[in-house]
Amino acid sequence: LKESFDCFPTGAVIGKVNLVNCLRIDELTASLIKEQNPDEYAFGDFTPGRYAWVMEGAVLFHDPVCVPGKQGLWNWDGKGLK
């Protein structure tokens, strides 16, 4: 599995998505995610008390765009670095 992640670019935006909701994880939410999205559940931490982001409109860019890294959520102006 590690080898499949080695091909991803770093220091670049590879796509975009709209964050439409944020859910606090409880036992019921964790069970629903595990049942409805087993692949996502396998790679996430759905411990009660954490949060899950609900996203829509994911777009994968044809070419990665170089941008400086940021921690946390941030709004991207669509411009890259040369």
PyMOL commands that set and color helices and strands:
alter all, ss='L'
color gray80, all
select helices_A, chain A and resi 2-6+27-36+38-43
alter helices_A, ss='H'
color red, helices_A
select strands_A, chain A and resi 12-24+51-66
alter strands_A, ss='S'
color yellow, strands_A
deselect
rebuild
show_as cartoon
